[in-house]
């Protein structure tokens, strides 16, 4: 079974990233999952991959959901 950690890719001074992080934290309160926040600002590869899509939530399976997303979509991502 994969680890139960959802990763959220964010940027510096990103208002939408804060909203997305709060939404993910609310969803995870009802589970035994944790989250890992990765700031892409200082990583050119991550900026190239996620720069125009942040915030992006990524499950251990590799499935991704770019903003905008809902609580239901995050729940589906971690099932």
C-alpha positions as CSV (number, residue, x, y, z in Angstrom):
1,X,0.0,0.0,0.0
2,X,1.4,3.4,-0.9
3,X,2.1,5.9,1.8
4,X,-0.8,8.1,2.6
5,X,0.6,11.5,1.8
6,X,-0.8,13.8,-0.7
7,X,1.6,16.4,-2.1
8,X,0.6,19.9,-3.0
9,X,2.8,21.9,-5.3
10,X,2.7,25.6,-4.5
11,X,4.4,28.9,-5.3
12,X,5.5,31.9,-3.3
13,X,2.9,34.5,-2.5
14,X,0.2,32.3,-4.1
15,X,-3.2,33.2,-2.8
16,X,-4.9,30.3,-4.6
17,X,-2.3,27.9,-3.1
18,X,-3.4,29.0,0.4
19,X,-7.0,28.3,-0.4
20,X,-6.1,25.0,-1.9
21,X,-4.0,24.0,1.1
22,X,-6.8,24.9,3.5
23,X,-9.2,22.8,1.4
24,X,-6.9,19.8,1.5
25,X,-6.3,20.1,5.2
26,X,-10.0,20.1,5.8
27,X,-10.4,16.9,3.7
28,X,-7.5,15.2,5.4
29,X,-8.9,15.9,8.9
30,X,-11.5,13.1,8.2
31,X,-8.8,10.6,7.2
32,X,-5.5,9.1,8.3
33,X,-3.7,10.9,5.4
34,X,-1.1,13.7,5.7
35,X,0.1,16.3,3.2
36,X,3.4,17.5,2.0
37,X,3.8,21.0,0.7
38,X,6.4,21.6,-2.0
39,X,7.3,25.2,-3.1
40,X,8.3,25.1,-6.8
41,X,9.8,28.6,-6.7
42,X,13.5,27.5,-6.5
43,X,13.3,24.4,-8.7
44,X,13.4,25.0,-12.5
45,X,12.1,21.5,-13.3
46,X,9.1,21.8,-11.0
47,X,8.4,25.3,-12.3
48,X,8.4,24.0,-15.9
49,X,6.1,21.1,-14.9
50,X,3.7,22.9,-12.6
51,X,4.3,26.6,-13.0
52,X,1.2,27.5,-14.9
53,X,-1.0,25.0,-13.0
54,X,-0.3,25.6,-9.3
55,X,-1.6,24.7,-6.9
56,X,-1.5,21.0,-7.9
57,X,-2.4,18.1,-5.7
58,X,-0.6,14.8,-6.4
59,X,-1.5,11.4,-4.9
60,X,1.1,8.7,-4.2
61,X,-0.3,6.9,-7.3
62,X,0.9,9.9,-9.4
63,X,-2.7,11.1,-10.2
64,X,-2.8,14.9,-10.3
65,X,-5.5,17.5,-9.9
66,X,-4.7,21.1,-10.8
67,X,-6.6,24.1,-9.4
68,X,-9.5,24.6,-9.3
69,X,-10.5,21.5,-7.4
70,X,-13.2,20.7,-4.8
71,X,-13.2,18.6,-1.6
72,X,-14.9,15.8,-3.5
73,X,-12.2,15.8,-6.1
74,X,-9.5,15.6,-3.5
75,X,-11.4,12.7,-1.8
76,X,-11.5,10.9,-5.2
77,X,-7.8,11.5,-5.7
78,X,-6.9,9.7,-2.4
79,X,-9.2,6.8,-2.8
